[in-house]
Amino acid sequence: MIPMAWRRLAPMHMLISAHPDGQIIADAVSYFGVDSVAGSTNRGGSAALRTMLKWLKAGDCVGITPDGPRGPAMSASTGIVNLARLARVPIVPITYATSRRRMLATWDRFHLPWPFGRGVYLWGEPIGIAKELDDTGLEYARRLVESRMVEMVCEAERRVGHRVPAPAATDAVGPARHIAGR
């Protein structure tokens, strides 16, 4: 759904799972002019990272599902933070929800939109990531991305009329000044 809302300010690319199911997503987003690169933790991850860095340094945009191919759902991995740190670009959290959908019995509870419903896209404020982060800073940034995404998902679901279960308890994440280098 998100490629449909993209305003084409810069070329868009997506990281897709190296699993054969990922090819279904790659084929679908290609209809919207979105290139993809296959990669996962165990298959093609290094090559995918190099490709995404090249795209980002050229000024293009890269879409990533931050909870990764293994989950757990709504729990961000450090991969997105490391990519943003290496490329020196901010992370812009984006989410959507639709009123009519089928929720698949997958690890991430994938939502397949149905026709004739309402939908909402939400864009969050960019999250800057400092170039130099120790393990504590990296974890802080990961949790910040995760908490912002969870908040946005809950808000999007509320706007289309779905009841939203309370997300898993996480420690509060304060201002991101030291992450953003501001």
C-alpha positions, -999 to +999 in steps of 0.1 A: +000+000+000+027+025+008+042+026-028+007+039-039+011+070-016+047+078-026+049+112-042+079+103-063+101+130-048+130+106-053+133+071-067+119+045-042+135+011-035+126-017-011+144-043+009+125-076+003+130-109+020+153-134+003+127-160+010+107-171-021+076-154-006+096-121-009+094-124-047+056-120-046+061-087-028+089-077-052+066-084-082+038-064-066+058-033-059+074-033-093+040-024-108+043+009-089+078+016-102+096+004-070+129-015-075+137-040-048+168-059-035+165-093-018+184-098+014+180-112+049+201-119+079+212-153+065+209-148+027+223-119+007+224-094+036+258-079+029+251-074-008+217-059+000+233-035+025+258-024-001+230-018-027+209+001-002+239+023+008+245+031-029+209+041-034+207+062-003+240+080-011+226+088-045+196+105-028+171+078-034+147+064-007+147+029+006+117+012+023+123-014+050+100-033+072+118-025+105+107-057+124+127-077+098+120-111+084+121-130+117+101-108+141+088-106+166+061-084+151+064-047+160+098-051+174+124-032+154+158-047+145+190-028+146+195-033+109+175-002+100+194+019+125+228+007+112+218+014+076+207+050+085+239+055+105+262+043+077+243+063+050+240+093+072+203+097+065+173+100+089+147+073+093+112+084+084+086+062+100+056+055+078+026+032+084-009+026+070-041+009+080-073+000+062-108-005+075-115-036+054-087-062+054-079-098+059-053-104+087-031-134+076-019-160+101+017-150+096+043-141+122+038-104+114-001-106+111+002-092+076-029-072+066-042-078+031-064-048+022-098-054+007-116-032-017-142-005-008-127+004+026-111+035+041-074+038+045-050+061+062-012+067+058+008+083+085+043+098+081+062+105+113+089+131+120+124+120+107+146+103+133+182+114+129+209+088+137+244+099+148+273+084+128+291+073+159+270+051+182+282+026+209+260-004+218+240+016+242+233+044+217+224+018+190+199+001+213+184+035+223+180+044+186+164+010+179+139+014+207+131+049+196+123+037+161+102+009+175+083+031+199+075+057+172+063+029+149+041+013+175+025+047+184+019+054+147+004+019+140-019+023+170-030+057+157-036+045+122-056+015+134-077+038+156-084+062+127-099+034+106-120+021+134-101-009+146-096-017+183-059-017+190-044-041+216-019-025+240+016-029+226+041-049+247+056-028+275+088-011+267+110+013+286+102+049+279+124+065+253+132+102+258+143+129+233+166+118+205+190+147+207+221+126+213+211+102+186+204+129+161+236+147+170+216+179+176 
